[in-house]
Amino acid sequence: MPKKPHIRITQPRHIQIPDPQEPQDVLSFYILRMSNAKSWLGLGMSLYFWGLMDLTTTVLSSTPTPRGRLEGLLSNKPQSHQRTKRSWVWNQFFVLEEYTGTDPLYVGKLHSDMDRGDGSIKYILSGEGAGIAFTIDDTTGDIHAIQRLDREERAQYTLRAQALDRRTGRPMEPESEFIIKIQDINDNEPKFLDGPYVATVPEMSPVGTSVIQVTATDADDPTYGNSARVVYSILQGQPYFSVDSKTGVIRTALTNMDREAKEYYEVIIQAKDMGGQLGGLAGTTTVNITLSDVNDNPPRFPQKHYQMSVLESAPISSTVGRVFAKDLDEGINAEMKYTIVDGDGADAFDINTDPNFQVGIITVKKPLSFESKKSYTLKVEGANPHLEMRFLNLGPFQDTTTVHISVEDVDEPPVFEPGFYFVEVPEDVAIGTTIQIISAKDPDVTNNSIRYSIDRSSDPGRFFYVDITTGALMTARPLDREEYSWHNITVLAMEMNNPSQVGSVSVTIKVLDVNDNAPEFPRFYEAFVCENAKAGQLIQTVSAVDQDDPHNGQHFYYSLAPDAVSNPNFTVRDNQDNTARILTRRSGFRQQEQSVFYLPILIADSGQPALSSTGTLTIQVCSCDDDGHVMSCSPEAYMLPVSLSRGALIAILACIFVLLVLVLLILSMRRHRKQPYIIDDEENIHENIVRYDDEGGGEEDTEAFDIAAMWNPREAQAGAAPKTRQDMLPEIESLSRYVPQTCAVNSTVHSYVLAKLYEADMDLWAPPFDSLQTYMFEGDGSVAGSLSSLQSATSDSEQSFDFLTDWGPRFRKLAELYGASEGPAPLW
């Protein structure tokens, strides 16, 4: 039998396919080679990748398998009982990663049994990494790795090989695939992909409380040796924390860890491969652990006594001061609630908690008064509203402090008692009558004097006046309920020593009605009576109105006026419901005889005293039909000639109107003709110059008044005759000459002054301005002295002013002052 060709595939320290001439069982051959550890690995990898794992049971349980059966299994072709002839024998190659040599790494050799060694066979390599990672010697079939391989980047390469005739290029064998697997070495340290870590654990947690789990990943092959077996350990963070060597769970290792003592911890965890043995690679990560707060610290006031002050004028809800209870906890565990638990100021002050700063804010609860109470004492409690039962033994979680508050005095405005006035006054009250006494007092201890006045913006009509010292509110003008039935005024009270302190009070005045208005017709009444009217026929119903408003309502009485009681034509019947009927007394009215009747009607009210007025009813006589419908009420219709039409009447009226316009135009032209066309300078409308040629008598002129009376009116003699000026008359006559002297000392002086004031306001001939006189006499002994140059007369000057006596009475005083004087010198 001729010898069949075969290929010998060689790889350093790997399994070689036996020669088919050797009569041995293939499975037995592999088993014999299992004594080598790498051969074991090579066999396992070969069985896995070439699909022999599922055939293991069959191979082990069968009789010795011929070589052709194994070749069919290695070529992944359908199996049959007929042996398949092949010239290629394949196996998978293994290459260690991270080769650092300078020469290409020898992987293995491909050899065909048709290769005689004469170079006629050409080997070609293609597939993954061909020409880049792996090359083949096309003559010898040697495969080399030409670059550094990393299993973590690529674990295996699938390539294709083919043997060609070098001369013709014809394939000598079919193209087949084979695999080159990269064997792992421990070249990767464990890495914490999620690090660094951040964790939180409550303070005071028991030992063994889980904090966080860390995980390290090793890129090496976990199925090959211990390269990817990781063990955890703690390098920094003891004795506070510990780590499980297998799971990486970090736990607390120390009891009673207090956040207030130390809040942040930095723990370093190491992960080492090779099961933690010597020579393994290691990686580390940082775990930042924070102790979260729990309510384990009670609040405490750093001050047991607080001293505060507040002005008595402080408004309600204004802040007095703040108290603070210190709590070492934070967040919700440091929240505080402040309350006033005791003290005499619990009803005058209140306390609230500031949610941002956890301080107690003491505020004013009601108005304060220094004169009533000068100081208050409060007992304030601060407590935690959120408690934890397991820490109650560290309490109590509350504390108290004492607050002393002093009320400071301020200058307060006057206060009215009562704070509101309501006054009713009849409208016929006399001017100057006191209608109410307004009373105010200074609430301060000094009790300053008070002056009263009326806010004129509340009484623009100036109907009232208040006495400046007594606060007596009086009428200054007549009141009229029909014009103003209510008055709302504001009375002011001002301190004499401090005018800036002003108090106010509202005074509501209701003007009561008196019967001061007579009833009258609400409108103009005009009625008609038919010429064919009968006696007793109703021609009109009238009513009246009265501006008064009596308590019992209005009731009017109607009758004919006294001068018309015997009227033969009409009569009045009172309906007793504030209306009246107008009836005819006769019949046979004729327009030609009298076309219009005027009937005076007397209307009286029921007031005390009763008032009445007379209204006139105009009655026209009209021609009516049989049904009483008016046909015509104009008597001219019977008098006008038939030939005079309506158009003629309009033309006549138009002519009359034109004549009137012409007359008015002529009169207007005559008036303008009399006025000069040149405007006098003194009448220039752009200037209004008033010339005064009257010269004053100097600062010591005493003709118009008595200066001594101005200095001290009480020293002026009542019986002394007033001095009058001889050279001029006063422009404004004083009303005081009409004032009886007895009124000056009468208790009703205010009433009299107000009455005279009202009389002057109502006088149409009184000057519409005030008379203002300014007296600048310095007087003898003045500190400032006189600045007049006329005092040079007292000097050594020999100038004579006797000629002033010849200048007339206007310069008489100057002549007496500076000229030669025979009599004694004047007093001023």
Secondary structure as UniProt FT lines:
FT   TURN            12..13
FT   TURN            20..21
FT   HELIX           26..32
FT   HELIX           33..35
FT   HELIX           37..49
FT   TURN            50..51
FT   HELIX           53..55
FT   HELIX           56..61
FT   HELIX           67..74
FT   TURN            75..76
FT   STRAND          93..96
FT   STRAND          105..109
FT   TURN            113..114
FT   STRAND          121..127
FT   TURN            128..129
FT   TURN            131..133
FT   STRAND          134..136
FT   TURN            138..140
FT   STRAND          142..145
FT   TURN            151..153
FT   STRAND          156..165
FT   TURN            166..168
FT   STRAND          176..183
FT   TURN            193..194
FT   STRAND          197..202
FT   TURN            203..204
FT   TURN            207..208
FT   STRAND          210..213
FT   TURN            222..223
FT   TURN            225..228
FT   STRAND          231..236
FT   TURN            238..240
FT   STRAND          241..243
FT   TURN            245..247
FT   STRAND          249..252
FT   TURN            259..261
FT   STRAND          264..272
FT   HELIX           274..276
FT   TURN            278..279
FT   STRAND          282..292
FT   STRAND          305..311
FT   TURN            312..313
FT   TURN            316..317
FT   STRAND          319..323
FT   HELIX           331..334
FT   STRAND          337..343
FT   TURN            344..348
FT   STRAND          349..353
FT   TURN            355..357
FT   STRAND          360..364
FT   TURN            370..372
FT   STRAND          375..383
FT   HELIX           389..394
FT   STRAND          398..408
FT   STRAND          415..416
FT   STRAND          420..426
FT   TURN            427..428
FT   TURN            431..432
FT   STRAND          434..437
FT   STRAND          440..441
FT   TURN            445..446
FT   STRAND          450..454
FT   TURN            456..458
FT   TURN            460..461
FT   STRAND          464..466
FT   TURN            468..470
FT   STRAND          472..475
FT   TURN            481..483
FT   STRAND          486..495
FT   TURN            499..500
FT   STRAND          502..512
FT   STRAND          526..530
FT   TURN            531..532
FT   TURN            535..536
FT   STRAND          538..543
FT   TURN            551..552
FT   STRAND          557..560
FT   HELIX           562..564
FT   TURN            565..566
FT   STRAND          570..574
FT   STRAND          579..584
FT   TURN            591..593
FT   STRAND          596..604
FT   STRAND          612..624
FT   TURN            626..627
FT   STRAND          630..632
FT   HELIX           636..639
FT   TURN            642..643
FT   HELIX           646..674
FT   HELIX           681..683
FT   TURN            685..686
FT   TURN            699..700
FT   HELIX           707..711
FT   HELIX           713..715
FT   TURN            718..719
FT   HELIX           735..738
FT   HELIX           741..744
FT   TURN            747..748
FT   HELIX           749..762
FT   TURN            764..765
FT   TURN            780..781
FT   HELIX           789..794
FT   TURN            795..796
FT   HELIX           802..807
FT   HELIX           809..811
FT   HELIX           812..818
//
